[in-house]
Each structure stands twice: as structure tokens, then as C-alpha cells.
Amino acid sequence: MADYNDYGYHDDQPTCNLGYQLHDLLCLLNKSRHHYILDLGCGNGYLVNYLIEHGYNAYGTDASEEGINIARQKNPDRFFVQDLSSDNLPEQLQNIAFDIIITTEVIEHLYNPEAFILFCKKQLKKGGELVISTPYHGYLKNLVLSIFNKWDSHMDPLWLGGHIKLWSKKTLSKALSNAGFTVTSFKGNGRWPYLWKSMLIKAKLN
């Protein structure tokens, strides 16, 4: 998977991206089909705890022990520390074939995103689904960032553990297709069309 830097979780409140993504994320879930849900890179566990409160069967993993400790305050048996040096989930989850994996604002931080997608694929049952959110990039947004000289602040090379991959709908769809997925849904989130803050892509394992 990838190198990791702890993001300093201090409470169980939603991360900023969930403020404008949560509704669209929920629209991609179906209780009748998604019996086992994994949030890979769950941070402080807000999303998983929210899903459990609303009747979903969800689990979460993250490399941050701090984040997992916060998450466990509400549902101690649903969260596990992910060893990034391992090609497996924590032992307690290894016998579950997940119906859907959600990973929000993770893939842009990874040196080897294709390996990460394959790791997700390994945890899914046949025909399982993968939902990825990541900052959106496309021609118009990139042009606006250039015109207003915002690239230094947008990419901030001094941010330890910051964004190292910029994704468009086309490039992320290609990475998923290369791994044996078919993209079934796309949604831009936050701000105005084509200047979206992030995007959600849902794909089905062939």
C-alpha cells in the first residue's frame, strides 16, 4: 500500500469532505444488497458509526491508531488498525467477503494507487462494488487554478503526507478498468459543476 502520516484526529466529528459528500455516498448504498460494508481508510470512524446508527453492517480500518481509538468509543468491535506493510486486512476481517468498499479521500495520497485498487479488489466478493472519493480535477478546474495562481496553495508541497496524485474522471476510471472494474456511477461534490471539490466514482467488479 503506501507510506502513512498520522493526521492528528482529536474527536469523532465528520471530516470536512463528508459535509458535502455524505448525502451522495448514502445514495450509492443499498441495505438489501450491501450486507457487509468496509470503509478502508476510515480515519476517526465517523462514516462507519453513522452507517451503523442507520442500520448498515459496516466495518472500518485505518493505519492511524489515534483515529481507530476514537472510532472504537462508539462501536469497539467494528474498527481495526490496518498494517500498511501487509497485503491483508486485519485478521478479524479476513474471512469476510465484502459487498462494497468505500474509501474517501485516500487514493490521492498514495504512491501506488493501482496496488491500492487491487488490494480493495482482493477484499470484495464476486460482483462487489468499490466507491472512491478523491479531489476532482478536470480541464476547467485546472485552468482556473492556473489563471488565479492557486497551484502552490492547492498542492502545498510543505504538507507532509499531502496530495501526490491528481485524478480526473478519465484517469481514475482507467485505473479502475485496468483492475477489472466497470464504472457505474459518477458524481461531483462540493462547489459548482466542473469546479467540484471532490468526485465520487462507483465501480463494479467484473
C-alpha positions as a printed Julia matrix, in Angstrom:
206×3 Matrix{Float64}:
   0.0     0.0     0.0
   1.77    3.26    0.95
   3.68    5.39    3.41
   1.48    6.96    6.03
   1.47   10.03    8.21
  -0.94   10.32   11.13
  -3.44   13.1    10.5
  -3.94   14.05   14.14
  -7.54   13.01   14.86
  -8.83   14.7    18.01
 -12.56   13.93   18.02
 -15.3    11.92   16.33
 -16.68   14.74   14.19
 -17.02   14.36   10.41
 -14.1    15.37    8.23
 -14.76   18.37    6.0
 -15.32   16.28    2.85
 -18.2    14.37    4.42
 -20.03   17.65    4.88
 -20.64   17.79    1.14
 -20.34   14.08    0.28
 -22.42   12.21    2.83
 -25.77   12.52    1.05
 -24.34   11.35   -2.26
 -22.5     8.49   -0.55
 -25.7     7.25    1.05
 -27.41    7.29   -2.34
 -24.87    4.72   -3.53
 -25.69    2.23   -0.76
 -28.46   -0.34   -0.63
 -29.26   -2.27    2.55
 -30.78   -5.16    0.59
 -27.55   -5.72   -1.37
 -24.77   -4.33    0.77
 -24.73   -6.64    3.78
 -21.02   -6.18    4.5
 -19.5    -2.72    4.09
 -15.85   -1.79    4.62
 -14.58    1.77    4.97
 -10.92    1.46    4.04
  -9.06    4.43    5.49
 -11.87    5.24    7.91
  -9.96    7.85    9.93
 -11.88    8.61   13.13
 -14.7     6.26   12.09
 -17.41    8.87   11.65
 -18.82    7.37    8.45
 -18.88    3.79    9.76
 -20.51    4.83   13.03
 -23.07    6.86   11.08
 -23.87    3.87    8.88
 -24.23    1.56   11.87
 -26.61    4.04   13.52
 -28.72    3.92   10.36
 -28.95    0.15   10.18
 -25.99   -0.8     7.98
 -23.47   -3.52    8.79
 -20.19   -1.64    8.45
 -16.55   -2.01    9.47
 -13.58    0.3     9.27
  -9.8     0.08    9.08
  -7.15    2.77    9.21
  -3.41    3.0     9.8
  -3.97    5.67   12.46
  -4.15    4.13   15.92
  -5.33    7.5    17.19
  -8.22    7.53   14.74
  -9.19    3.94   15.48
  -9.18    4.58   19.24
 -11.65    7.43   18.71
 -13.81    5.3    16.41
 -13.96    2.45   18.94
 -15.55    4.65   21.58
 -18.94    4.03   19.93
 -18.52    0.6    18.31
 -15.4    -1.1    19.67
 -15.85   -4.32   17.69
 -16.08   -2.65   14.25
 -12.72   -0.9    13.88
  -9.23   -2.24   13.33
  -5.76   -0.82   12.78
  -4.55   -1.54    9.25
  -0.93   -2.66    8.92
   0.26   -0.96    5.73
   3.16   -3.38    5.39
   0.69   -6.25    4.98
  -1.23   -7.33    1.9
  -4.11   -8.47    4.11
  -6.82   -6.91    6.18
  -6.63   -7.3     9.97
  -7.17  -10.91   10.97
 -10.67  -10.28   12.32
 -11.87   -9.24    8.84
 -10.05  -11.71    6.62
 -12.93  -14.17    6.32
 -15.46  -11.55    5.2
 -16.18  -11.12    1.5
 -17.35   -7.52    1.4
 -20.24   -6.43   -0.8
 -18.92   -2.89   -1.07
 -15.8    -0.98   -0.06
 -15.83    2.77    0.49
 -12.61    4.77    0.54
 -12.86    8.54    0.89
 -10.06   11.0     0.17
  -7.32    8.35    0.39
  -6.12    7.47   -3.11
  -4.67   10.93   -3.81
  -2.14   10.36   -1.0
  -0.75    7.06   -2.32
   2.45    6.42   -4.26
   1.0     3.25   -5.79
  -2.75    3.75   -6.28
  -3.08    0.78   -8.62
  -1.82   -1.53   -5.86
  -4.39    0.02   -3.55
  -7.21   -0.69   -6.02
  -6.02   -4.29   -6.32
  -5.96   -4.53   -2.52
  -9.6    -3.4    -2.49
 -10.44   -5.9    -5.21
  -8.99   -8.72   -3.11
 -11.44   -7.99   -0.27
 -14.59   -7.93   -2.42
 -16.9   -10.78   -3.27
 -17.56  -11.56   -6.93
 -19.56   -8.68   -8.38
 -18.73   -6.49   -5.39
 -18.53   -2.73   -5.65
 -15.97   -0.05   -4.87
 -16.7     3.6    -4.1
 -13.78    6.02   -4.26
 -13.86    9.71   -3.44
 -10.94   11.96   -4.3
 -10.4    15.63   -5.15
 -11.74   16.33   -8.63
  -9.52   17.62  -11.42
 -10.55   18.41  -14.96
  -9.7    20.92  -17.66
 -11.82   23.82  -16.37
 -10.76   23.48  -12.73
  -7.1    23.14  -13.66
  -7.39   26.21  -15.9
  -8.95   28.28  -13.11
  -6.22   27.2   -10.68
  -3.62   28.33  -13.22
  -5.29   31.66  -14.03
  -5.55   32.61  -10.37
  -2.1    31.21   -9.48
  -3.51   28.81   -6.89
  -1.38   25.73   -7.55
   1.1    26.41   -4.73
  -1.63   26.63   -2.11
  -3.69   23.87   -3.72
  -0.88   21.32   -3.81
   1.23   22.77   -0.94
   4.49   20.78   -1.14
   5.12   21.56    2.53
   2.08   19.48    3.58
   3.6    16.3     4.97
   1.51   13.41    3.68
  -0.39   15.68    1.3
  -1.8    15.02   -2.14
   0.65   13.45   -4.56
  -1.78   12.25   -7.27
  -4.28   14.4    -9.15
  -7.24   12.5   -10.56
  -9.74   13.29  -13.27
 -12.8    11.21  -14.04
 -10.94    9.78  -17.03
  -7.75    8.76  -15.22
  -9.47    7.21  -12.21
 -11.92    5.37  -14.46
  -8.97    3.99  -16.42
  -7.21    2.79  -13.26
 -10.4     1.0   -12.18
 -10.92   -0.51  -15.63
  -7.35   -1.79  -15.68
  -8.02   -3.59  -12.39
 -11.13   -5.33  -13.7
 -13.87   -2.91  -12.63
 -16.62   -1.25  -14.63
 -17.55    2.28  -13.61
 -21.29    2.53  -12.92
 -21.7     5.96  -11.34
 -20.01    9.37  -11.19
 -20.93   12.36   -9.05
 -19.14   15.65   -8.49
 -19.35   17.03   -4.95
 -19.0    20.48   -3.47
 -18.84   23.83   -5.25
 -20.1    24.4    -8.82
 -20.2    21.93  -11.73
 -16.73   21.2   -13.16
 -15.15   23.18  -10.32
 -16.12   20.43   -7.87
 -14.07   19.95   -4.72
 -14.26   16.16   -4.99
 -15.81   13.38   -7.01
 -17.37   10.04   -6.17
 -16.87    7.14   -8.53
 -18.62    3.81   -8.04
 -17.4     0.73   -9.9
 -18.45   -2.92  -10.05
 -16.05   -5.82  -10.08
 -16.41   -7.76  -13.33
